[in-house]
Amino acid sequence: MMNSVVEARDLRVARGGRTVLHDLTFAVPRGSVVGLLGPSGCGKTTLMRAVVGVQIVQSGTVTVLGRPAGHRALRHRIGYATQKPAVYADLTVRENLRYFASVLGAAKGDVDRVVDEVGLGGARDQLVASLSGGQLNRASLAVALLGRPELLVLDEPTVGLDPVLRGELWELFHELAARGTTLLVSSHVMDEAARCERLLLMRDGRIIADDTPGALREQTGTGDLEQAFLKIIERREAVGRR
Amino acid sequence: MSVAITLATARRILSQLRHDHRTLALIVGVPSLLMILLRYVMDRPEAFDRFGPMLLGVFPLVVMFIVTSVATLRERTSGTLERLMTMPLGKLDLLLGYALAFGVTALVQVAVVATISLTWLGLDLRGSVWTLVVLTLLAALLGVALGLFTSAFARTEFQAVQFMPAFVLPQVLLAGLFVPRDQMSAVLRWIADVLPLSYLVEAMRQLTDHPALTGTLWRDIAVIAGCTVLALLLGAATLRRRTP
């Protein structure tokens, strides 16, 4: 598939002697918002780490923008926000962004742009240590947006946000996708699944569904994605017992 | 490697320090206080002239070791290191950024402590003040490099702080500060001869006793600089782009 930004084939990852990703094969199409959903501990973060190229993998391949994940040439084409906000607590929001912008060689105006995009305009000169949990998350997300990366890998970016802010961020994700950015966004909240163009449902280190939300509802005959997820698990277990 | 990224990193670390007034005050204040204490505890100018310069070299090493190992450990545990490793930042950019930022901080520290020692406390130095500045700067950089390297072996800040007594205090004991190296047993002497702090103490003693730059002093400077580069390279080897 030439139009995939991420392509994984038989990706296997083991941590501490335990296999946490079981030979995953999936693709993330260009310019789409792909949701990575599943309960906590199912391997979402490990999968994302493999995509950005910081995870040691046992076997299989991950190709990102036509190159092996973690390739030097990809380092300013991917934006990554970890679940735990990775920013300097003893710097202000603006100082943090200025530093990461200079590491990325991003344009001068980029700092103000990303601050506005995540809605942190009022807190830009505040020390990160004094931000609320939701603001802290958005500060970390803002770093990922610097330099207009082609692929955004966001690990639970909306945790701890009120519904209004959550809605605004999802609007931002769709705007970015409309401009051609590809997004891989993890969540464990099912109501966010409906906002994605494609879904990867994960459980115990396996991808149990890879489709559009509409197709998943149709296949399982339910209007609700949470129910659809449960149905898929039931069916798999029924197959497993037979 | 990129000069722009190295400078940006150094500037970022200095901004972090600037926000932390208490740490800055401690970096400058504690060695000053200890020098003043030493002067009045010894109460004999000859004794102070003998030990003072050696401590002037040991302070920046110890302080920069602690500050660097905690700062880099924080960088590892907070996730900012992993984030930087996904960006176009070279490992040396980060290490040299730290060396530069804490080198500058050490210069401020040395300026204050040396001024107090040479004026108020009446420290008598045969060698030049500039050699003193160079030596203390080298000591600080050695502290930064060792701190960067050892922080890779600490999982928590508690452990990182404990590495200071573990790595530095045995060197202080063996460096000839208390007992001259040639009076130690063969085994201890052999160990002392491969530890960088021994050369720092020796260099400081040369500076106290000789007005000119001696051959021994040049050799000591070379050894300390070599150890610093080696520790920085070892530190670079502990930074991994991919982790389990």
Interface residues (C-beta under 8 A of the other chain):
Chain A: R15 G16 V52 G53 V54 Q55 I56 G70 R72 R75 H76 I78 Y80 T82 K84 P85 A86 V87 Y88 A89 D90 L91 E95 Y99 F100 S102 V103 L104 G105 L127 V143
Chain B: A4 I5 A8 T9 R11 R12 S15 Q16 H19 D20 S78 G79 T80 E82 R83 L84 M85 T86 M87 P88 L89 R241 R242 T243 P244
